């Protein structure tokens, strides 16, 4: 199997091997998780070979540029591997059919883009690609390294966990039903906006002339109040 071949070579792969990896991944011979993890390790191995192992850690920009070069080399191979005749680009196809084919190619190649996205975020957060162990590195490890410390306050922890759960749920829904995910996101945003911008208080009913005369404004203890309205006046020592 191509996974074992690449693993034996410590994830230093050729374009042909990545193409075979993508094809094997698509046909379901291995799980999506293993395909994504293997591609991630291929990217790390490729980046490490360009960055070297000695000297101070390269800056994030330099690492990102190297990572993009490696991905640019292998991603076309991914596309070749996942593209079957029924979804290949066809200039003669009608616009709806072209969109269907493009969407399906995007869906099949998402595992590679997800791996690359995780590595981009890791580098952007200050991570050092050279410090990663190619044979064992995973998305979970990279995400844990990027995660901020968990808040010590219980309520803050609950909020952070709820936010993460919501975002993950919407991302899962988007993979199968983008329209439903967008509707769920809109509903969540609307609910949050309602918390931040409570409804304007209703205007008080108009007072009768006698009530208005009785509730004249005056100053008590340096505070503005109305005659006939109790007010708490704080005095020193009380």
C-alpha positions in Angstrom: 0.0 0.0 0.0 1.2 3.5 -0.8 0.8 4.6 2.9 3.3 2.0 3.9 5.7 2.9 1.1 5.7 6.6 2.1 6.1 5.7 5.7 9.1 3.5 5.1 10.7 6.4 3.3 10.1 8.6 6.4 7.4 10.6 4.4 9.9 11.9 1.8 7.6 11.3 -1.2 7.6 11.8 -4.9 4.8 13.5 -6.9 3.9 10.1 -8.3 3.6 8.6 -4.8 1.4 11.5 -3.6 -0.8 11.0 -6.7 -1.1 7.3 -5.7 -1.8 8.4 -2.1 -4.7 10.6 -3.3 -6.1 7.9 -5.5 -6.0 5.3 -2.8 -7.5 7.7 -0.3 -10.4 8.5 -2.7 -11.2 4.8 -3.4 -11.7 4.3 0.3 -8.9 1.8 0.8 -7.9 3.7 4.0 -9.8 6.1 6.2 -10.0 9.9 5.5 -8.1 10.5 8.7 -5.1 8.4 7.6 -5.0 10.1 4.2 -5.0 13.5 5.7 -2.4 12.6 8.3 -0.1 11.1 5.7 -0.4 14.2 3.4 0.3 16.4 6.4 3.5 14.5 7.2 4.5 14.6 3.5 4.3 18.4 3.7 6.3 18.5 7.0 9.0 16.3 5.6 9.2 18.4 2.4 9.4 21.6 4.4 12.0 20.2 6.7 14.2 19.1 3.8 14.2 22.7 2.5 14.6 24.4 5.9 17.4 22.3 7.2 17.9 21.4 10.8 20.7 23.7 12.0 20.8 27.3 13.0 18.1 29.5 14.7 14.5 28.8 14.0 13.4 30.4 10.7 10.9 33.2 10.9 7.3 32.5 10.3 7.2 34.2 6.9 10.2 32.1 5.7 8.5 28.9 6.9 5.2 29.8 5.4 6.9 30.4 2.0 8.6 27.1 2.1 5.4 25.3 3.1 3.6 26.9 0.1 6.3 25.8 -2.3 6.0 22.2 -1.0 2.2 22.3 -1.2 2.3 23.8 -4.7 4.4 20.9 -5.8 2.2 18.2 -4.4 -1.3 19.6 -4.6 -1.6 19.1 -8.4 -0.7 15.5 -7.8 -3.6 15.3 -5.3 -6.0 16.7 -7.9 -4.8 14.1 -10.5 -5.3 11.4 -8.0 -8.8 12.3 -6.9 -10.1 13.1 -10.4 -12.1 10.4 -12.2 -13.5 10.8 -15.7 -17.0 11.7 -14.4 -15.7 14.8 -12.6 -12.8 15.9 -14.9 -12.9 19.4 -16.2 -14.9 19.6 -19.4 -15.1 22.8 -21.4 -18.0 21.4 -23.4 -20.2 20.7 -20.4 -23.0 23.0 -19.4 -22.4 25.5 -16.6 -24.4 23.5 -14.0 -22.4 20.4 -14.8 -19.1 22.2 -14.6 -20.1 23.5 -11.2 -21.0 20.0 -10.1 -17.7 18.6 -11.2 -15.7 21.4 -9.6 -17.6 21.0 -6.3 -16.9 17.3 -6.3 -13.2 17.8 -7.0 -13.1 20.2 -4.1 -14.8 17.8 -1.8 -12.5 14.9 -2.7 -9.4 17.0 -2.3 -10.5 18.7 1.0 -8.3 16.3 3.0 -5.1 17.8 1.5 -6.3 21.4 1.9 -7.3 20.7 5.5 -3.8 19.4 6.3 -2.2 22.4 4.7 -4.5 24.8 6.5 -3.5 23.3 9.9 0.2 23.7 9.1 -0.3 27.3 7.9 -2.0 28.1 11.2 0.7 26.3 13.2 3.4 28.4 11.5 1.4 31.6 11.8 1.1 30.9 15.6 4.9 30.8 15.9 5.4 27.1 15.5 8.7 25.6 14.2 8.2 23.1 11.5 11.7 21.7 12.1 10.9 20.7 15.6 8.1 18.3 14.5 8.6 14.6 14.5 7.5 13.6 11.0 6.5 10.0 11.8 4.0 11.0 14.5 2.9 14.6 13.9 -0.8 15.0 13.7 -3.5 17.7 13.4 -4.4 17.1 17.0 -0.9 17.8 18.2 -0.6 20.9 16.1 -3.9 22.3 17.3 -3.1 21.6 20.9 0.2 23.5 20.4 -1.7 26.5 19.1 -4.5 26.4 21.7 -4.3 29.2 24.3 -4.2 28.1 28.0 -7.6 27.1 29.3 -9.2 29.9 31.4 -9.1 29.4 35.1 -12.5 30.9 35.5 -15.3 28.3 35.3 -17.7 30.4 33.3 -15.0 31.4 30.8 -14.1 27.8 30.3 -17.7 27.0 29.6 -18.0 29.8 27.1 -14.7 28.8 25.3 -15.8 25.1 25.1 -19.3 26.0 23.9 -17.8 28.3 21.2 -15.5 25.5 20.0 -18.3 23.0 20.0 -20.5 25.3 18.0 -17.8 26.1 15.4 -16.9 22.4 15.0 -20.6 21.5 14.6 -21.1 24.1 11.9 -18.0 23.0 10.1 -19.3 19.4 10.1 -22.6 20.5 8.7 -21.0 22.6 6.0 -19.2 19.5 4.6 -22.5 17.8 3.9 -25.0 20.7 3.6 -23.4 24.2 3.1 -26.8 25.9 2.9 -28.0 24.4 6.2 -24.6 25.4 7.8 -25.0 28.9 6.6 -28.6 29.1 8.1 -27.3 27.7 11.4 -24.5 30.2 11.4 -26.9 33.1 10.7 -29.2 31.9 13.5 -26.3 31.8 16.0 -25.1 35.2 15.0 -28.6 36.6 15.4 -28.9 35.1 18.9 -25.5 36.5 20.0 -26.4 39.9 18.6 -29.6 39.9 20.6 -27.5 39.3 23.8 -25.2 42.2 23.0 -27.9 44.6 21.9 -30.9 44.1 24.2 -34.2 45.6 23.1 -34.6 49.3 23.7 -36.7 50.0 26.9 -40.2 51.0 26.2 -41.1 54.6 26.7 -42.9 55.3 30.0 -46.6 56.2 29.7 -47.3 59.9 29.6 -48.1 61.3 33.1 -51.2 63.3 33.9 -50.6 67.0 34.6 -51.1 66.5 38.4 -48.5 63.7 38.4 -46.0 65.9 36.5 -46.4 68.7 39.0 -46.0 66.3 41.9 -42.7 64.8 40.5 -40.7 67.9 40.0 -36.9 67.5 39.8 -34.7 68.6 42.6 -31.3 67.9 44.0 -30.8 65.8 47.1 -27.3 65.2 48.5 -25.7 66.1 45.2 -27.9 63.7 43.3 -30.7 64.5 40.9 -34.1 63.0 41.9 -37.8 63.8 41.9 -39.9 65.1 44.7 -42.0 62.3 46.0 -39.5 59.6 44.9 -37.5 58.0 47.7 -33.7 58.2 47.3 -30.9 56.6 49.2 -28.4 59.2 50.4 -25.1 57.8 51.5 -23.4 59.7 54.3 -19.8 59.2 55.5 -19.7 56.4 58.0 -23.0 54.8 57.0 
